[in-house]
């Protein structure tokens, strides 16, 4: 289980790289690590996908917008008087 945790930490250090991307890096030996491909596969099987991948693949909530109408307010008698004396 320690190797699975180490593999998950490696994946996190690589900027939450995808499972396939880390497997390719390990296969091509483009990163130097004591983690092997089987450790990464074991981590995915034992611990499940990482939280960043889960959150990225979940749909976002759709926001429903409502149109709000503004009622036209009648001018009060005070406003009418103010407008008629100034005009």
Backbone as a chain_set.jsonl record, in Angstrom:
{"seq": "XXXXXXXXXXXXXXXXXXXXXXXXXXXXXXXXXXXXXXXXXXXXXXXXXXXXXXXXXXXXXXXXXXXXXXXXXXXXXXXXXXXXXXX", "coords": {"N": [[0.818, -1.196, 0.0], [2.055, 1.165, 0.592], [3.547, 1.721, -1.661], [1.576, 2.318, -3.487], [0.562, 4.7, -2.436], [2.842, 6.267, -2.706], [2.985, 6.33, -5.483], [0.676, 7.783, -6.068], [1.344, 10.216, -4.887], [3.451, 10.938, -6.56], [2.066, 11.329, -8.945], [0.559, 13.542, -8.202], [2.596, 15.417, -7.761], [3.432, 15.778, -10.33], [1.698, 17.575, -11.331], [-0.941, 16.686, -11.28], [-1.109, 14.847, -13.389], [-2.497, 12.786, -15.974], [-3.408, 9.307, -15.672], [-2.534, 7.739, -17.817], [-0.606, 9.435, -18.933], [1.381, 9.541, -16.947], [2.054, 6.864, -16.874], [3.215, 6.617, -19.414], [5.399, 8.342, -19.137], [6.862, 6.954, -17.21], [7.384, 4.583, -18.616], [8.973, 5.478, -20.756], [11.065, 6.365, -19.323], [11.392, 9.063, -18.736], [11.15, 10.398, -16.417], [12.775, 10.25, -13.295], [12.342, 7.961, -10.899], [11.441, 5.929, -8.079], [9.098, 4.682, -8.34], [7.097, 2.37, -10.024], [5.414, 1.226, -13.047], [3.51, -0.702, -12.386], [2.978, -0.022, -9.767], [1.634, 2.373, -10.062], [-0.655, 1.488, -11.4], [-1.688, -0.142, -9.418], [-2.259, 1.771, -7.489], [-4.341, 3.176, -8.729], [-6.259, 1.149, -8.843], [-6.572, 0.423, -6.128], [-6.916, 2.827, -4.662], [-8.596, 4.29, -6.226], [-9.614, 6.71, -8.759], [-7.873, 9.9, -8.818], [-8.848, 12.857, -6.972], [-8.861, 15.234, -8.43], [-9.184, 14.412, -11.081], [-11.696, 13.217, -10.887], [-13.311, 15.446, -10.225], [-12.932, 16.978, -12.503], [-14.219, 15.528, -14.459], [-16.884, 15.611, -13.83], [-20.136, 16.808, -14.562], [-20.997, 20.252, -14.786], [-23.218, 22.245, -12.831], [-26.16, 23.331, -14.354], [-27.162, 26.579, -14.811], [-30.15, 28.199, -14.389], [-31.611, 30.886, -15.888], [-33.787, 33.542, -15.191], [-36.051, 35.796, -16.615], [-36.582, 38.963, -15.456], [-39.146, 41.165, -15.013], [-39.608, 44.684, -14.943], [-41.787, 46.683, -13.31], [-43.524, 49.524, -14.47], [-43.533, 52.4, -12.694], [-46.037, 54.587, -11.732], [-45.974, 58.082, -12.009], [-45.948, 60.044, -9.143], [-48.173, 62.444, -7.647], [-46.671, 64.515, -6.625], [-44.288, 64.413, -8.081], [-45.344, 64.96, -10.591], [-46.261, 67.566, -10.263], [-43.853, 68.84, -9.74], [-42.528, 68.519, -12.174], [-44.218, 69.939, -13.867], [-44.124, 72.594, -13.006], [-41.53, 73.342, -13.491], [-41.238, 73.216, -16.166]], "CA": [[0.0, 0.0, 0.0], [2.956, 2.317, 0.608], [3.954, 2.013, -3.046], [0.421, 2.96, -4.132], [0.542, 6.079, -1.946], [3.977, 6.94, -3.349], [2.61, 6.552, -6.881], [-0.303, 8.874, -6.09], [2.085, 11.444, -4.61], [4.173, 11.269, -7.789], [1.083, 11.861, -9.884], [0.221, 14.882, -7.726], [3.752, 16.288, -8.004], [3.525, 16.047, -11.772], [0.616, 18.485, -11.709], [-2.14, 15.869, -11.473], [-1.075, 14.283, -14.736], [-3.397, 11.65, -16.134], [-2.835, 7.985, -15.432], [-1.826, 7.326, -19.039], [0.574, 10.284, -19.118], [2.414, 9.111, -15.999], [2.511, 5.549, -17.338], [4.103, 6.849, -20.555], [6.656, 8.907, -18.618], [7.609, 5.883, -16.557], [7.818, 3.649, -19.651], [10.053, 6.103, -21.517], [12.066, 6.757, -18.346], [11.604, 10.501, -18.812], [11.244, 10.849, -15.038], [13.54, 9.332, -12.465], [11.568, 7.699, -9.694], [11.424, 4.53, -7.68], [7.741, 4.204, -8.609], [6.998, 1.595, -11.268], [4.095, 1.25, -13.683], [2.572, -1.558, -11.648], [2.587, 0.729, -8.575], [0.636, 3.347, -10.486], [-1.886, 0.741, -11.66], [-2.2, -0.572, -8.118], [-2.83, 2.953, -6.838], [-5.645, 3.455, -9.339], [-7.194, 0.09, -8.465], [-6.805, 0.399, -4.685], [-7.344, 4.125, -4.151], [-9.538, 4.913, -7.146], [-9.043, 7.863, -9.461], [-7.611, 11.017, -7.923], [-9.969, 13.781, -6.838], [-8.835, 16.232, -9.5], [-9.783, 13.77, -12.254], [-13.126, 13.059, -10.635], [-13.967, 16.752, -10.322], [-12.86, 17.46, -13.877], [-15.137, 14.775, -15.309], [-18.27, 15.78, -13.419], [-20.778, 17.927, -15.246], [-21.291, 21.416, -13.958], [-24.644, 22.509, -12.688], [-26.662, 24.289, -15.312], [-27.843, 27.668, -14.14], [-31.323, 28.643, -15.134], [-31.815, 32.318, -15.751], [-35.16, 33.991, -15.36], [-36.186, 37.185, -17.016], [-37.329, 39.698, -14.447], [-39.743, 42.372, -15.565], [-39.676, 45.821, -14.038], [-43.056, 47.371, -13.512], [-43.376, 50.953, -14.598], [-44.194, 53.049, -11.57], [-46.672, 55.84, -12.145], [-45.422, 59.25, -11.338], [-46.826, 60.537, -8.081], [-48.647, 63.823, -7.855], [-45.585, 65.423, -6.289], [-43.392, 64.442, -9.238], [-46.042, 65.617, -11.701], [-46.254, 68.995, -9.964], [-42.475, 69.316, -9.88], [-42.197, 68.586, -13.588], [-45.041, 70.943, -14.563], [-43.741, 73.961, -12.644], [-40.209, 73.63, -14.026], [-41.261, 73.206, -17.621]], "C": [[0.865, 1.265, 0.0], [3.376, 2.708, -0.802], [2.818, 2.691, -3.801], [0.325, 4.422, -3.71], [1.675, 6.878, -2.57], [3.668, 7.243, -4.817], [1.612, 7.701, -6.994], [0.371, 10.205, -5.788], [2.885, 11.891, -5.84], [3.237, 11.895, -8.804], [0.682, 13.282, -9.495], [1.364, 15.855, -7.984], [3.911, 16.634, -9.466], [2.377, 16.934, -12.252], [-0.665, 17.756, -12.013], [-2.229, 15.365, -12.907], [-1.989, 13.068, -14.803], [-2.649, 10.342, -15.911], [-1.986, 7.563, -16.635], [-0.561, 8.147, -19.26], [1.709, 9.855, -18.188], [2.951, 7.739, -16.403], [3.495, 5.703, -18.492], [5.442, 7.413, -20.087], [7.502, 7.829, -17.955], [8.157, 4.892, -17.583], [9.023, 4.198, -20.421], [11.219, 6.534, -20.636], [12.406, 8.241, -18.459], [11.57, 11.144, -17.431], [12.0, 9.79, -14.248], [12.788, 9.169, -11.151], [11.68, 6.226, -9.345], [10.032, 3.92, -7.855], [7.736, 3.497, -9.959], [5.573, 1.674, -11.811], [3.09, 0.416, -12.911], [2.111, -0.871, -10.36], [1.492, 1.736, -8.908], [-0.702, 2.656, -10.774], [-2.518, 0.272, -10.352], [-2.85, 0.592, -7.378], [-4.2, 3.274, -7.406], [-6.673, 2.42, -8.923], [-7.551, 0.156, -6.979], [-7.411, 1.707, -4.172], [-8.4, 4.797, -5.025], [-8.888, 6.082, -7.848], [-8.835, 9.026, -8.492], [-8.751, 12.031, -7.994], [-10.012, 14.817, -7.948], [-9.473, 15.664, -10.764], [-11.28, 13.6, -12.07], [-13.871, 14.383, -10.785], [-13.969, 17.276, -11.748], [-13.88, 16.761, -14.769], [-16.587, 14.898, -14.899], [-18.884, 16.954, -14.157], [-21.052, 19.069, -14.279], [-22.79, 21.624, -13.902], [-25.053, 23.578, -13.686], [-27.477, 25.338, -14.567], [-29.004, 28.11, -15.011], [-31.555, 30.118, -14.839], [-33.275, 32.651, -15.989], [-35.143, 35.453, -15.747], [-37.078, 37.885, -15.994], [-37.846, 40.975, -15.082], [-39.797, 43.465, -14.513], [-40.968, 46.552, -14.345], [-42.807, 48.868, -13.564], [-44.203, 51.619, -13.505], [-44.77, 54.371, -12.068], [-46.079, 56.985, -11.344], [-46.419, 59.723, -10.285], [-47.215, 61.969, -8.378], [-47.535, 64.825, -7.57], [-44.635, 65.538, -7.47], [-44.042, 65.169, -10.408], [-46.033, 67.122, -11.49], [-44.86, 69.566, -10.155], [-42.096, 69.453, -11.342], [-42.991, 69.668, -14.306], [-44.625, 72.367, -14.213], [-42.379, 74.337, -13.238], [-40.221, 73.729, -15.533], [-41.716, 74.48, -18.225]], "O": [[0.462, 2.303, -0.525], [3.541, 3.891, -1.101], [3.06, 3.541, -4.658], [0.04, 5.288, -4.536], [1.49, 8.042, -2.925], [4.05, 8.294, -5.33], [1.699, 8.505, -7.922], [0.007, 11.224, -6.375], [2.981, 13.085, -6.122], [3.584, 12.884, -9.45], [0.486, 14.131, -10.364], [1.128, 16.995, -8.384], [4.469, 17.678, -9.802], [2.121, 17.026, -13.453], [-1.408, 18.155, -12.909], [-3.276, 15.443, -13.55], [-2.222, 12.402, -13.794], [-1.42, 10.29, -15.957], [-0.861, 7.089, -16.478], [0.448, 7.616, -19.723], [2.868, 9.812, -18.601], [4.148, 7.477, -16.291], [4.502, 4.997, -18.546], [6.496, 7.01, -20.58], [8.721, 7.798, -18.123], [9.28, 4.411, -17.433], [9.973, 3.468, -20.703], [12.239, 7.009, -21.135], [13.562, 8.633, -18.299], [11.924, 12.315, -17.288], [11.876, 8.592, -14.505], [12.623, 10.123, -10.392], [11.974, 5.388, -10.198], [9.83, 2.747, -7.54], [8.316, 3.992, -10.925], [4.655, 2.128, -11.129], [1.926, 0.802, -12.799], [0.991, -1.101, -9.903], [0.549, 1.927, -8.14], [-1.76, 3.182, -10.43], [-3.74, 0.29, -10.204], [-3.873, 0.418, -6.717], [-5.122, 3.607, -6.661], [-7.83, 2.758, -8.674], [-8.711, -0.035, -6.614], [-8.318, 1.689, -3.341], [-9.027, 5.768, -4.604], [-7.736, 6.415, -7.569], [-9.523, 9.132, -7.477], [-9.519, 12.055, -8.956], [-11.094, 15.233, -8.362], [-10.223, 16.363, -11.446], [-12.049, 13.819, -13.006], [-14.937, 14.435, -11.4], [-14.913, 17.951, -12.158], [-14.355, 17.351, -15.739], [-17.454, 14.333, -15.566], [-18.232, 17.979, -14.356], [-21.307, 18.851, -13.094], [-23.529, 21.23, -14.805], [-24.379, 24.596, -13.841], [-28.372, 25.009, -13.789], [-28.852, 28.359, -16.207], [-31.676, 30.53, -13.686], [-33.913, 32.1, -16.886], [-34.326, 36.238, -15.265], [-38.191, 37.439, -15.712], [-37.076, 41.769, -15.623], [-40.008, 43.193, -13.331], [-41.215, 46.98, -15.473], [-41.997, 49.41, -12.813], [-45.414, 51.421, -13.412], [-44.093, 55.16, -12.727], [-45.738, 56.852, -10.169], [-47.62, 59.785, -10.55], [-46.646, 62.616, -9.257], [-47.468, 65.874, -8.21], [-44.219, 66.641, -7.825], [-43.375, 65.907, -11.134], [-45.821, 67.878, -12.438], [-44.709, 70.669, -10.682], [-41.411, 70.406, -11.715], [-42.491, 70.261, -15.262], [-44.76, 73.263, -15.045], [-42.106, 75.516, -13.463], [-39.291, 74.281, -16.12], [-41.778, 74.595, -19.449]]}, "num_chains": 1, "name": "protein.A"}
